[in-house]
Amino acid sequence: MKFEDCYPAEIVEWAQALPAPEQCTARDVQITRLLEDESVIALGKGLIKRLNNAGTRDQANQMIAFFRGLIQDAAAQPA
């Protein structure tokens, strides 16, 4: 399955906007690793389903922001 099929478009765009590997910070690398992890991919697929059932665009945007924040927070934790 392609990365683009695992996450909402907003998360895919965010991931694609990260710097090139040689310019990434340790946090950027960790974000990429998290987004490529099978259990996180499962969460991303679930997010797509929830977004499809969101009542409003604002609710969908809140879910995306929450997921992105979750990944950023996890990436900031010491290894």
N, C-alpha and C positions, 0 to 999 in steps of 0.2 A: 504494500500500500504506500502511496506517495505521501510525503509530509503534508502536502496541501490538502489531502483528503482527511487528515486527522484533526485538524483544528479549524476554527472559524477564520474567515479571511483576515480579520483584524489581527489575530495572533500570528498568522502566517506572514503578514506584512511586517509586523514588529520583529519577528525572527529574521526575516530577510534584510531588515534595516540594520541589524547588528554589524559591527565592523568585520572586515576580513579577518580570518583566523590569526594572521601575524600581527594584527593591530588590536586584537581583543584584550580586554582586561580579564583578570581571573574571574570576575563576576560574569562577564559576557560569556566566557567559556562554560561556566557552570550553568548559566541559563540555557545555552545550547544543549548541554548534556541532559539537563532536566527535560527539555522539550523532546528529546530523542529517547527518553526512558519509556519502556513499554507501559508501566503503570500510569505515567503522566499522559501518555497518548490515549489510554483508556478514558482518563478524565476529560481530555479534549474532545473525544468522540461523544461523550455524555453531554458535554457543554453544547455541542452542535445540536443535539436533540432538544435540550432545554431552550436554546435560542429559538428554535423553530416553533416552540410553544409559548414563547414570551408574549405577554399581553400587549406590550408597547415597545417601541424602539428604545425608550429610556431604560426599561427593564433589561432589555438585551444588552445595552451599553454598560449597565451596572454589573451584569454577570461577566462580561468580558473584562472590565476593569478589575473586578475581584479576582478572576483567574490570573490575570497578568500580575497583579500585586502579590498573589500567592507564590507565583514562580519567582518574582524578584526577591521576596522575603526569604524563600528557601535558598536561593542562590547566594544570599548574603550571609548565611549561616556558615560557621567554620566547618571544615571537612572532617 
